[in-house]
Amino acid sequence: MAALLIGGCSAAPNDNRESATPQPSVQSSASASAQPLSSPPIDESPAEALVPQELSLMVTGDVLLHPQLLGEAKQAAGAKSGNGEDFDFSPLLAGLAPFVQDADVALCNLETPIGAPPYSGYPRFTVPDQILSDLEAIGYDGCTTATNHTVDSGTAGVERTLDALEANGLFATGSYRSEKESGKPSILDVDGVKLGVVTSTYSLNGLPEEADWQVDTGVDAQQLIARGKATRKAGADIVVAAVHDGAEYTSEPTVSQRRLGRALAESGVFDFIYMHHTHSVLPIEKHDGTWIVYGLGNSVAKHATPTILNREGISVKATFTEDEPGEWDVSDLRWVPHQLSTSPVAWCQVFDADGCVPDADAKASLKRSKATVNAYGAFEDGLHEWALD
């Protein structure tokens, strides 16, 4: 899979997946000149139908590295290398790997800036860049970076994060190193299919950004729609919105969050809309023909706040199909719920209890997540379980 970024950090090819876009067969045209009488009859049957192109996109929630996760990753690295100086997040991420590799493109939400030792936790995070190489190693193609913690480490943290993403060949959008960089719509080219990503965060936790172009902020529908139109005009075949918004530790979107999601859907500008930030699973809704994922929950995290909601999350795979030239729609939407184990923390899918978390916990989590995800009738509208072959 070849991938590059137009506007922002570059992305390297990922060799462990099948091509995202089967090439349509091309029917050669016959000469318009008259045929000799001895020639066989000209076949005037309709040309062979073009094979529809497809692109599958996996989106996952917050990658939020609390201190316990850093300690466990350091222990894992020490067990492997014997020196304990580096970090190894692969045990934390292992459960995700087969799902990441089952999609053509996978995007995370990188909640916190990359820093330098000593690393810090809440309320102003910095984390080691090893998380990015470990995300890339299991197949991620990039991350959105517009969150309420983007400027926790100031401009230096923003630039260090983007440099690290670029060094690992990962697509990035949501924060920028220059005004020129911020002005270019972010488009990921996947074997000729151009995926545009429009992102924004509701807040920077009261911290100042260097300039109003440094981070995509604000959850105004008209502003996001205008950016979506600009992204389409810049050449994107598919445009998705990734919004960091909502109320933490809840099971339903806020009134303003749902109003925003529906306005984006009704605009006809976005092919798919998803959100994160709440650290909890929220419903999925198909509105005006467009899917909205109101809250993916955490991908990986270890909060001090004692609620099961922040140990749960979902991952979603949207398959886009081009049925008519230039017309892409989500033809299939699948989801997989997970629960984070306690110690050591690991990502554990709960569709099929496999011992990663206790069976009773997995069943309770599955029941809870199903009820939440289906609150607006997503299953009836076509949401499917994401089961691996």
DRENVEX-843995 format. One record per residue: residue number from 1; y, x negated, z negated of N, C-alpha, C, CB in turn. Coordinates in steps of 0.2 Angstrom, whole numbers. Glycine has a CB too. Layout:
NUM;Y;X;Z;Y;X;Z;Y;X;Z;Y;X;Z
...
//
This chain:
1;-6;-4;0;0;0;0;6;-4;0;0;5;-6
2;10;-4;5;17;-7;5;22;-3;2;18;-9;13
3;26;-6;-2;31;-3;-5;37;-7;-6;29;0;-12
4;43;-4;-5;50;-8;-6;55;-3;-9;52;-12;0
5;60;-6;-12;65;-2;-14;71;-3;-10;67;-4;-22
6;75;3;-8;81;3;-5;86;4;-11;81;8;1
7;90;-1;-13;94;1;-19;91;-1;-25;97;8;-18
8;91;-7;-28;88;-8;-35;83;-14;-34;85;-2;-37
9;78;-14;-39;73;-19;-39;68;-18;-34;70;-19;-46
10;65;-23;-31;60;-23;-26;53;-21;-29;60;-29;-22
11;49;-19;-25;42;-17;-27;37;-21;-23;41;-10;-28
12;32;-23;-26;27;-27;-22;21;-22;-20;24;-33;-26
13;17;-24;-15;12;-20;-13;6;-20;-18;8;-23;-6
14;3;-14;-19;-3;-14;-24;-9;-13;-20;-2;-7;-28
15;-13;-18;-21;-19;-18;-16;-25;-14;-19;-21;-25;-16
16;-25;-11;-25;-31;-8;-27;-31;-1;-26;-31;-9;-35
17;-27;2;-21;-28;9;-19;-28;10;-12;-22;12;-22
18;-31;16;-10;-31;17;-3;-24;19;0;-36;23;-2
19;-23;18;6;-17;20;9;-15;27;8;-18;19;17
20;-8;27;6;-5;34;5;-4;38;11;1;33;1
21;-4;35;17;-2;39;22;-6;38;28;5;38;24
22;-12;42;29;-16;41;35;-12;42;41;-22;46;35
23;-12;38;46;-8;38;52;-10;44;57;-8;32;56
24;-6;48;59;-8;53;63;-10;51;70;-2;58;65
25;-15;54;73;-17;52;80;-12;54;85;-24;55;82
26;-11;49;90;-5;50;95;-9;52;101;-1;44;95
27;-7;58;104;-10;60;111;-5;57;116;-10;68;111
28;-9;53;121;-5;50;126;-3;55;131;-9;44;129
29;3;55;134;5;60;139;2;58;146;12;61;139
30;0;63;150;-3;62;156;3;61;161;-7;68;159
31;2;58;167;7;57;172;9;64;175;5;52;177
32;15;65;177;18;71;179;17;71;187;25;72;178
33;15;65;190;14;65;197;8;70;200;13;58;200
34;8;72;206;3;76;209;-4;73;209;5;78;216
35;-9;76;208;-16;74;208;-19;74;214;-20;77;202
36;-23;69;217;-27;70;223;-32;76;222;-30;63;224
37;-33;79;228;-38;85;228;-45;83;225;-39;87;235
38;-47;77;226;-53;75;224;-53;73;216;-55;68;227
39;-48;73;213;-47;72;206;-50;78;202;-40;71;203
40;-53;76;196;-56;82;192;-50;86;189;-60;79;186
41;-52;92;187;-46;96;184;-43;93;178;-49;103;183
42;-36;95;178;-33;92;172;-34;97;166;-25;92;174
43;-36;94;160;-37;97;154;-30;100;151;-41;93;149
44;-29;106;152;-23;109;149;-24;112;142;-20;114;154
45;-29;110;139;-30;113;132;-25;110;127;-37;112;129
46;-23;114;122;-18;111;117;-20;104;114;-18;116;111
47;-15;100;113;-16;93;111;-19;94;104;-9;89;110
48;-23;89;102;-26;88;96;-21;89;90;-31;82;95
49;-22;93;85;-17;94;80;-16;87;76;-19;99;75
50;-10;85;74;-9;79;70;-12;80;63;-1;78;70
51;-15;75;61;-17;75;54;-11;75;49;-22;69;53
52;-11;80;44;-5;80;40;-5;73;35;-6;86;35
53;1;71;34;1;65;30;1;68;22;8;61;31
54;-1;63;18;-1;65;11;2;59;7;-8;67;8
55;5;60;1;7;55;-4;6;58;-11;14;53;-3
56;2;55;-15;1;57;-22;5;53;-26;-7;57;-24
57;8;56;-31;13;53;-36;11;54;-43;20;55;-35
58;9;49;-47;8;50;-54;14;49;-58;2;46;-56
59;16;53;-63;21;52;-67;19;53;-74;27;57;-66
60;21;48;-78;19;48;-85;25;47;-90;14;42;-87
61;24;49;-96;30;49;-101;32;43;-104;28;54;-107
62;35;43;-110;39;37;-112;34;32;-114;43;39;-118
63;36;26;-112;33;19;-114;37;17;-120;32;14;-109
64;36;18;-126;40;17;-132;36;13;-137;42;24;-135
65;38;6;-137;34;1;-141;37;0;-148;34;-5;-137
66;34;4;-152;36;3;-159;33;-3;-162;34;10;-163
67;35;-5;-168;33;-12;-170;25;-12;-171;36;-13;-177
68;22;-7;-173;15;-7;-174;11;-9;-168;12;0;-177
69;14;-6;-162;11;-8;-156;12;-15;-154;14;-3;-150
70;17;-18;-156;19;-25;-154;14;-29;-159;26;-27;-156
71;13;-27;-165;8;-31;-169;1;-31;-167;8;-28;-176
72;-1;-25;-164;-8;-24;-162;-9;-28;-155;-10;-17;-161
73;-4;-28;-151;-4;-32;-145;-4;-39;-146;2;-30;-140
74;-1;-41;-151;-1;-48;-153;-8;-50;-156;5;-50;-158
75;-11;-46;-160;-18;-47;-162;-23;-48;-156;-20;-42;-167
76;-22;-43;-152;-26;-43;-146;-26;-49;-142;-25;-37;-141
77;-19;-52;-141;-18;-58;-137;-21;-64;-141;-11;-59;-136
78;-21;-64;-148;-23;-69;-152;-31;-69;-152;-21;-68;-159
79;-34;-64;-151;-41;-63;-151;-44;-66;-144;-44;-56;-152
80;-40;-65;-139;-42;-68;-133;-40;-75;-132;-38;-63;-127
81;-34;-77;-134;-32;-84;-132;-33;-89;-138;-25;-84;-130
82;-33;-86;-144;-34;-90;-150;-27;-92;-153;-38;-96;-149
83;-21;-91;-150;-15;-94;-152;-11;-88;-155;-11;-98;-147
84;-12;-82;-153;-8;-77;-156;0;-77;-154;-8;-77;-163
85;2;-81;-149;9;-81;-147;11;-76;-143;10;-88;-145
86;7;-74;-138;8;-69;-133;6;-62;-135;5;-71;-126
87;7;-57;-130;5;-50;-132;0;-48;-126;12;-46;-132
88;-4;-44;-128;-9;-41;-124;-9;-33;-125;-16;-44;-125
89;-6;-29;-120;-6;-22;-121;-11;-19;-117;1;-20;-118
90;-16;-23;-114;-21;-20;-110;-26;-15;-114;-25;-25;-107
91;-28;-16;-120;-32;-12;-124;-28;-5;-125;-34;-15;-131
92;-22;-5;-126;-18;1;-127;-18;5;-121;-10;-1;-129
93;-17;2;-115;-17;5;-109;-23;7;-105;-12;1;-104
94;-29;4;-107;-35;4;-104;-37;11;-101;-40;1;-108
95;-36;16;-106;-38;23;-104;-34;26;-98;-37;28;-110
96;-28;24;-97;-24;26;-92;-26;23;-85;-17;24;-93
97;-29;17;-85;-30;14;-79;-33;18;-73;-34;7;-80
98;-39;21;-74;-42;25;-69;-38;30;-66;-49;27;-71
99;-33;33;-70;-29;39;-67;-23;35;-63;-26;43;-73
100;-21;30;-66;-15;26;-62;-18;25;-55;-13;20;-66
101;-24;22;-55;-27;20;-49;-30;25;-44;-33;15;-50
102;-29;32;-47;-31;37;-43;-25;40;-39;-35;43;-47
103;-20;37;-39;-14;40;-36;-11;35;-32;-8;42;-41
104;-7;37;-26;-4;32;-22;2;28;-25;-2;35;-15
105;5;32;-29;11;29;-32;11;31;-40;18;31;-29
106;12;27;-44;13;28;-51;19;26;-54;7;25;-55
107;23;30;-58;29;28;-61;29;30;-68;35;32;-58
108;31;25;-72;32;26;-80;39;27;-81;29;20;-84
109;40;29;-87;47;29;-90;48;24;-95;49;37;-93
110;51;19;-94;52;13;-98;58;15;-103;54;6;-95
111;56;17;-109;61;20;-114;66;14;-117;57;23;-120
112;63;8;-117;67;3;-121;68;-3;-117;63;1;-128
113;74;-7;-119;75;-13;-115;71;-19;-117;82;-15;-116
114;70;-23;-112;66;-29;-113;71;-34;-117;64;-33;-106
115;68;-38;-122;72;-42;-126;69;-49;-126;73;-39;-133
116;71;-52;-131;69;-59;-133;67;-59;-141;74;-65;-131
117;63;-63;-143;61;-63;-150;67;-65;-154;55;-69;-151
118;68;-62;-160;63;-57;-163;64;-50;-160;64;-57;-171
119;59;-47;-159;60;-40;-156;62;-35;-161;53;-38;-152
120;64;-29;-159;67;-24;-164;64;-17;-163;74;-24;-165
121;64;-13;-168;62;-6;-167;68;-2;-168;56;-5;-172
122;66;5;-170;71;10;-171;76;7;-176;68;16;-173
123;83;9;-175;85;13;-169;87;10;-163;91;17;-172
124;87;3;-163;89;-1;-157;84;-6;-155;96;-5;-158
125;80;-4;-150;74;-7;-148;75;-13;-143;69;-2;-145
126;71;-18;-144;69;-23;-139;62;-24;-139;74;-30;-140
127;59;-26;-133;52;-27;-133;50;-32;-128;48;-20;-130
128;44;-35;-128;43;-41;-124;41;-39;-117;36;-44;-127
129;42;-43;-112;41;-42;-105;34;-41;-103;45;-47;-101
130;30;-43;-108;22;-43;-106;20;-36;-105;18;-46;-112
131;24;-31;-107;22;-24;-106;22;-22;-99;26;-19;-110
132;27;-25;-95;28;-24;-88;22;-27;-84;35;-27;-86
133;20;-33;-86;15;-36;-82;8;-33;-83;14;-44;-84
134;7;-30;-89;1;-26;-91;1;-19;-87;1;-25;-98
135;7;-16;-87;8;-10;-83;6;-11;-76;15;-7;-84
136;9;-16;-73;8;-18;-66;1;-20;-65;12;-24;-64
137;-3;-23;-69;-10;-25;-69;-14;-19;-68;-12;-29;-75
138;-13;-13;-71;-17;-7;-70;-15;-3;-65;-17;-3;-77
139;-10;-5;-61;-8;-1;-55;-1;2;-55;-13;4;-54
140;3;2;-60;9;5;-59;14;2;-54;13;5;-66
141;18;6;-51;22;4;-45;29;3;-48;22;8;-40
142;31;6;-53;38;6;-56;39;10;-62;43;7;-50
143;45;10;-64;48;14;-70;55;16;-69;47;9;-76
144;56;22;-72;63;24;-72;66;21;-79;64;32;-72
145;72;20;-79;75;16;-84;81;19;-88;77;9;-82
146;83;26;-86;88;29;-89;86;33;-95;92;34;-83
147;87;31;-101;85;34;-107;91;33;-112;78;31;-109
148;90;37;-118;95;36;-123;95;29;-126;94;41;-128
149;90;25;-125;89;18;-127;91;13;-122;82;17;-130
150;93;14;-116;94;10;-111;99;4;-113;97;13;-105
151;104;5;-117;109;0;-118;108;-2;-126;116;3;-117
152;102;-1;-129;101;-4;-136;103;-11;-136;94;-2;-138
153;102;-15;-131;103;-22;-132;109;-24;-127;97;-26;-130
154;114;-19;-126;120;-20;-122;118;-22;-114;123;-26;-125
155;123;-25;-111;122;-27;-104;117;-32;-103;129;-29;-101
156;117;-37;-108;111;-42;-107;104;-39;-107;112;-47;-113
157;103;-34;-111;97;-30;-111;96;-26;-104;97;-25;-117
158;101;-23;-102;100;-20;-95;98;-25;-90;106;-16;-93
159;102;-30;-90;100;-35;-84;93;-38;-85;106;-40;-84
160;92;-40;-92;85;-43;-93;80;-38;-91;85;-45;-100
161;80;-32;-92;75;-27;-91;74;-27;-83;77;-20;-93
162;80;-26;-79;79;-26;-72;76;-32;-69;86;-24;-69
163;78;-38;-72;76;-44;-69;68;-44;-70;79;-50;-73
164;66;-42;-76;59;-42;-78;55;-38;-73;58;-41;-85
165;58;-32;-72;54;-27;-68;54;-30;-61;58;-20;-67
166;59;-33;-58;59;-36;-52;54;-42;-51;66;-38;-50
167;54;-46;-57;49;-52;-57;42;-49;-57;50;-56;-63
168;41;-43;-59;34;-41;-59;32;-36;-53;32;-37;-65
169;37;-36;-48;36;-32;-42;36;-25;-43;30;-34;-39
170;40;-23;-48;40;-16;-50;47;-12;-47;39;-15;-57
171;46;-7;-44;52;-2;-43;56;0;-49;50;4;-39
172;62;0;-49;66;3;-55;72;6;-52;68;-3;-59
173;74;12;-56;80;15;-55;82;19;-61;79;20;-49
174;88;20;-62;91;23;-68;96;19;-72;85;24;-73
175;96;12;-71;101;7;-73;102;2;-68;99;4;-80
176;108;-2;-69;110;-6;-63;113;-12;-66;114;-2;-58
177;113;-17;-61;116;-24;-63;123;-24;-60;112;-29;-61
178;125;-20;-55;131;-20;-52;133;-13;-49;131;-25;-46
179;140;-12;-48;142;-6;-45;139;-5;-38;149;-5;-45
180;138;-10;-35;136;-10;-28;128;-7;-28;136;-16;-24
181;125;-10;-33;118;-8;-34;117;-1;-36;114;-13;-39
182;121;1;-40;121;8;-42;123;13;-37;126;9;-48
183;126;11;-32;129;16;-27;124;17;-21;135;13;-24
184;118;14;-21;113;14;-16;107;19;-19;110;8;-14
185;106;25;-15;101;29;-17;94;25;-18;100;35;-12
186;90;27;-23;84;23;-24;78;26;-21;83;23;-32
187;75;22;-16;70;25;-12;64;20;-11;73;26;-5
188;59;22;-13;53;18;-13;49;20;-6;48;19;-19
189;48;14;-2;44;15;4;37;14;3;47;11;10
190;33;19;4;26;19;3;22;20;10;23;24;-2
191;20;14;13;17;15;20;21;19;24;10;17;19
192;27;19;24;31;23;29;34;29;26;27;24;35
193;31;32;21;34;38;18;39;36;13;28;42;14
194;45;38;13;50;36;9;51;41;3;57;35;13
195;50;39;-3;50;43;-9;57;41;-13;44;41;-14
196;61;46;-13;68;45;-17;67;48;-24;73;49;-13
197;70;44;-29;70;46;-36;77;46;-39;65;41;-40
198;79;52;-41;85;53;-44;84;54;-52;89;59;-41
199;87;50;-56;86;50;-63;92;50;-67;82;44;-65
200;92;53;-73;98;53;-77;95;54;-85;103;58;-75
201;100;52;-89;98;53;-96;104;57;-99;97;47;-100
202;102;61;-104;107;66;-108;112;62;-112;104;71;-112
203;110;56;-114;114;52;-119;112;45;-119;113;55;-126
204;116;41;-122;115;34;-124;115;32;-131;120;29;-120
205;114;38;-135;114;37;-142;121;35;-145;109;33;-145
206;126;36;-142;133;35;-144;135;28;-142;134;36;-151
207;131;24;-140;132;17;-138;136;16;-131;126;12;-138
208;141;12;-131;145;11;-124;141;8;-119;151;8;-126
209;142;10;-113;139;6;-107;145;2;-104;136;11;-101
210;144;-3;-101;149;-8;-99;154;-4;-94;146;-14;-95
211;151;0;-89;155;4;-85;151;10;-83;156;0;-78
212;154;15;-80;151;22;-79;145;22;-74;156;27;-78
213;145;16;-70;140;15;-65;133;12;-68;142;11;-60
214;134;9;-74;128;5;-77;122;9;-78;130;2;-83
215;122;15;-80;116;19;-82;118;26;-79;115;20;-90
216;113;29;-76;113;36;-74;113;41;-80;107;38;-69
217;119;44;-81;120;48;-87;123;55;-85;125;45;-92
218;121;60;-89;124;66;-88;118;71;-85;130;66;-83
219;118;77;-88;112;81;-85;116;88;-82;108;84;-91
220;121;86;-78;124;92;-75;121;93;-68;132;90;-73
221;119;99;-67;115;101;-61;118;99;-55;113;109;-61
222;125;101;-54;128;100;-48;129;92;-46;135;103;-48
223;129;88;-51;130;81;-50;123;78;-48;132;77;-57
224;117;81;-51;111;78;-49;109;81;-42;106;81;-54
225;111;87;-40;110;90;-34;114;86;-28;112;97;-33
226;120;84;-30;124;80;-25;120;73;-24;131;79;-28
227;118;70;-29;114;64;-29;108;64;-25;113;60;-35
228;104;70;-26;98;72;-22;100;72;-15;95;78;-24
229;105;76;-13;107;76;-6;109;69;-3;113;81;-5
230;112;65;-7;114;58;-4;107;54;-3;118;55;-9
231;102;55;-7;96;52;-7;92;54;0;92;53;-13
232;92;61;1;89;63;7;93;61;13;90;71;7
233;100;61;13;103;58;19;102;51;20;111;59;17
234;101;47;15;99;40;15;92;39;18;100;36;9
235;88;44;19;82;43;23;76;45;19;81;36;25
236;77;48;13;71;49;9;67;55;12;73;51;2
237;61;55;13;56;61;15;55;65;9;50;58;18
238;54;63;4;52;66;-2;58;65;-8;45;65;-5
239;60;69;-11;65;68;-17;63;71;-23;72;70;-15
240;62;67;-28;60;70;-35;66;68;-40;54;67;-37
241;66;72;-45;71;71;-51;67;70;-57;75;78;-52
242;70;64;-60;67;62;-67;72;62;-72;63;55;-66
243;72;67;-76;77;68;-81;75;67;-88;80;76;-80
244;79;63;-92;78;62;-99;82;67;-103;79;54;-101
245;79;72;-106;82;77;-109;78;81;-113;86;82;-104
246;80;85;-118;77;90;-122;77;89;-129;69;89;-120
247;74;93;-133;74;92;-141;68;89;-143;75;99;-144
248;68;84;-147;62;80;-149;57;84;-154;64;74;-153
249;51;83;-153;46;86;-157;46;93;-157;46;84;-164
250;46;96;-151;46;103;-150;41;105;-144;53;106;-147
251;39;111;-144;34;113;-139;37;118;-133;28;117;-142
252;43;118;-133;47;122;-127;53;119;-126;47;129;-130
253;55;120;-119;62;117;-117;68;120;-121;62;117;-110
254;73;117;-121;79;120;-124;82;125;-118;85;115;-126
255;86;129;-120;89;134;-115;92;130;-110;94;139;-119
256;96;125;-111;100;121;-106;95;117;-102;105;117;-110
257;90;115;-105;85;111;-101;82;115;-96;80;108;-106
258;80;121;-98;76;126;-93;81;128;-88;73;132;-97
259;87;129;-90;92;131;-85;93;126;-80;99;133;-88
260;93;119;-82;94;114;-78;88;113;-73;95;107;-82
261;82;113;-76;76;113;-71;76;118;-66;70;113;-75
262;78;124;-68;78;130;-63;83;129;-58;78;137;-66
263;89;127;-60;95;126;-55;93;120;-50;101;124;-59
264;90;115;-52;87;110;-48;82;112;-43;85;104;-51
265;78;117;-45;72;120;-41;76;124;-36;67;123;-45
266;80;128;-38;83;133;-34;88;130;-28;87;138;-38
267;90;124;-29;94;120;-25;91;119;-18;97;114;-28
268;84;118;-18;80;116;-12;81;109;-11;83;121;-7
269;84;105;-15;85;98;-13;79;94;-16;92;96;-17
270;76;96;-21;71;92;-24;64;95;-23;72;92;-32
271;59;91;-21;52;93;-20;48;93;-26;49;88;-15
272;51;90;-32;47;90;-38;52;88;-43;41;85;-38
273;51;91;-49;56;89;-55;51;88;-61;61;95;-56
274;53;82;-65;49;81;-71;54;78;-76;43;76;-70
275;52;79;-82;57;77;-88;53;73;-93;60;83;-91
276;56;69;-97;54;66;-103;59;66;-109;51;59;-101
277;57;63;-114;62;61;-120;59;65;-126;69;64;-118
278;56;71;-126;55;75;-132;50;72;-136;53;82;-130
279;46;67;-134;40;64;-137;35;69;-139;42;61;-144
280;35;75;-135;30;80;-136;29;84;-129;33;85;-141
281;23;87;-129;21;90;-123;25;97;-122;14;92;-122
282;28;98;-116;32;104;-115;28;108;-109;39;103;-113
283;30;114;-107;27;118;-102;28;115;-95;29;125;-102
284;24;117;-90;25;116;-83;26;123;-80;19;113;-80
285;31;123;-75;33;130;-72;33;129;-65;39;132;-75
286;31;133;-61;33;134;-54;38;139;-53;26;135;-49
287;44;137;-51;50;141;-50;53;140;-44;55;139;-56
288;54;146;-40;57;146;-33;53;142;-29;64;145;-34
289;46;141;-30;42;137;-25;42;130;-27;44;138;-19
290;45;127;-32;45;120;-34;43;119;-41;53;118;-34
291;38;114;-42;36;113;-49;41;109;-53;29;109;-48
292;41;111;-60;45;108;-65;40;106;-71;51;113;-67
293;40;100;-72;37;98;-78;42;96;-84;32;91;-77
294;43;101;-89;48;100;-93;47;95;-99;49;107;-97
295;41;92;-100;41;87;-105;34;84;-104;42;89;-111
296;34;77;-102;27;74;-102;25;71;-109;28;68;-97
297;29;71;-114;27;68;-120;27;61;-120;21;71;-122
298;25;58;-125;24;50;-125;18;48;-120;23;47;-132
299;19;42;-117;13;39;-114;10;35;-119;15;35;-107
300;14;30;-122;12;26;-127;17;25;-132;9;19;-125
301;16;26;-139;21;26;-144;17;26;-151;26;32;-144
302;21;24;-156;18;25;-163;24;26;-168;15;18;-165
303;26;33;-168;32;35;-172;30;35;-179;34;42;-170
304;35;34;-183;34;35;-191;34;42;-193;40;31;-194
305;38;46;-189;38;53;-190;31;56;-190;42;57;-185
306;28;59;-195;21;62;-196;20;69;-193;19;62;-203
307;20;69;-186;18;75;-183;13;73;-177;24;79;-180
308;8;78;-176;3;77;-171;7;77;-164;-2;82;-171
309;12;81;-163;15;82;-157;17;75;-154;22;86;-158
310;20;70;-158;22;64;-155;16;59;-153;27;60;-159
311;10;61;-155;4;57;-153;0;60;-146;-1;57;-158
312;4;66;-144;1;69;-138;5;68;-132;-1;76;-139
313;2;68;-126;6;68;-120;2;70;-114;9;61;-119
314;5;71;-108;1;73;-102;4;68;-96;3;80;-100
315;-1;67;-92;1;63;-86;-1;68;-80;-4;57;-85
316;3;68;-75;3;73;-69;3;69;-63;9;78;-70
317;-1;72;-58;-2;69;-51;0;75;-46;-9;67;-50
318;6;74;-43;8;78;-38;6;76;-31;16;79;-38
319;3;79;-27;1;77;-20;6;81;-15;-7;79;-19
320;9;77;-12;14;80;-7;11;80;0;21;76;-7
321;11;85;4;9;85;11;14;87;16;3;91;11
322;14;84;21;19;85;27;15;90;32;21;79;30
323;16;96;31;12;101;36;16;102;42;12;108;32
324;23;101;42;27;101;48;31;95;48;31;107;48
325;33;92;54;37;86;54;43;86;49;39;84;61
326;44;82;44;49;81;40;49;86;34;55;82;44
327;44;91;34;43;96;29;38;94;24;42;103;32
328;40;92;18;35;90;13;35;95;7;36;83;10
329;29;96;5;28;101;-1;23;98;-6;27;108;1
330;23;100;-12;18;99;-17;12;104;-15;20;99;-24
331;7;101;-12;1;105;-10;-4;105;-16;-2;102;-4
332;-4;101;-21;-8;101;-26;-5;97;-32;-15;97;-24
333;-6;100;-38;-3;98;-44;-9;97;-50;3;102;-47
334;-10;92;-53;-15;91;-58;-12;87;-64;-21;86;-55
335;-16;89;-69;-13;86;-76;-19;84;-80;-9;91;-80
336;-18;79;-84;-23;76;-89;-19;75;-96;-26;70;-87
337;-22;78;-101;-19;78;-108;-22;72;-111;-19;84;-112
338;-18;69;-116;-21;63;-120;-18;64;-127;-19;56;-117
339;-22;60;-131;-20;59;-138;-20;52;-140;-24;63;-143
340;-15;49;-143;-15;42;-145;-19;41;-152;-8;40;-146
341;-24;37;-151;-28;36;-157;-23;32;-163;-34;31;-156
342;-26;32;-169;-21;30;-174;-21;22;-175;-24;33;-181
343;-27;19;-176;-26;12;-177;-33;8;-175;-24;10;-184
344;-33;4;-170;-27;2;-166;-26;8;-161;-29;-4;-162
345;-20;8;-159;-17;14;-155;-20;13;-148;-10;14;-155
346;-23;18;-145;-25;18;-138;-24;25;-135;-33;16;-137
347;-23;25;-128;-22;31;-124;-29;34;-123;-19;29;-117
348;-30;40;-125;-37;43;-125;-36;50;-122;-40;44;-132
349;-39;51;-116;-39;58;-113;-43;62;-117;-41;57;-105
350;-42;69;-117;-45;73;-121;-49;79;-117;-40;76;-126
351;-49;79;-111;-53;84;-107;-60;83;-109;-52;83;-100
352;-63;77;-109;-70;76;-111;-70;71;-117;-74;73;-105
353;-71;73;-123;-71;69;-129;-76;63;-128;-73;73;-135
354;-74;57;-128;-78;51;-127;-78;46;-133;-76;48;-120
355;-76;49;-138;-76;44;-144;-70;40;-145;-82;40;-144
356;-65;41;-141;-59;37;-141;-55;39;-147;-55;37;-135
357;-55;46;-148;-53;49;-154;-58;54;-157;-46;53;-153
358;-58;56;-163;-64;60;-165;-64;67;-161;-63;62;-173
359;-70;69;-160;-71;75;-156;-67;81;-158;-79;77;-156
360;-67;82;-165;-63;88;-167;-55;87;-166;-64;88;-175
361;-53;81;-166;-46;80;-164;-45;81;-157;-44;73;-166
362;-49;79;-153;-49;79;-146;-49;87;-144;-54;76;-142
363;-53;91;-147;-53;98;-145;-47;101;-147;-60;101;-148
364;-45;100;-153;-39;103;-156;-33;101;-151;-37;101;-163
365;-32;95;-149;-27;93;-145;-27;96;-138;-27;85;-144
366;-33;97;-135;-34;100;-129;-32;107;-129;-41;99;-127
367;-34;111;-134;-32;118;-135;-24;118;-136;-35;121;-142
368;-21;114;-140;-14;114;-141;-10;113;-134;-12;109;-146
369;-12;108;-131;-9;106;-125;-10;111;-119;-11;99;-122
370;-16;114;-119;-17;119;-114;-12;125;-115;-24;121;-114
371;-12;127;-121;-7;133;-123;0;131;-121;-8;135;-130
372;2;125;-123;9;123;-121;11;123;-114;11;117;-125
373;6;119;-110;7;118;-103;7;125;-99;2;113;-100
374;3;129;-102;2;136;-98;7;141;-100;-5;138;-99
375;12;140;-104;16;145;-107;20;149;-102;21;142;-112
376;21;146;-96;25;150;-91;20;151;-85;31;146;-88
377;14;151;-86;9;153;-81;7;148;-76;11;159;-77
378;7;142;-78;6;136;-73;-1;137;-70;7;130;-76
379;-6;138;-74;-13;139;-72;-14;144;-66;-18;140;-77
380;-11;150;-67;-11;155;-62;-8;153;-56;-8;161;-65
381;-2;149;-57;1;147;-51;-2;141;-47;8;145;-53
382;-7;138;-50;-11;133;-46;-12;126;-49;-8;132;-40
383;-9;125;-55;-10;119;-59;-18;118;-60;-6;119;-65
384;-20;112;-59;-27;110;-60;-28;105;-65;-31;109;-53
385;-34;105;-68;-36;99;-72;-37;93;-67;-43;100;-76
386;-35;87;-70;-36;81;-66;-42;77;-68;-30;76;-67
387;-48;78;-64;-54;75;-66;-55;70;-61;-60;81;-66
388;-58;64;-63;-59;59;-59;-66;59;-56;-59;52;-63
389;-67;57;-50;-74;57;-47;-79;53;-50;-73;56;-39
//
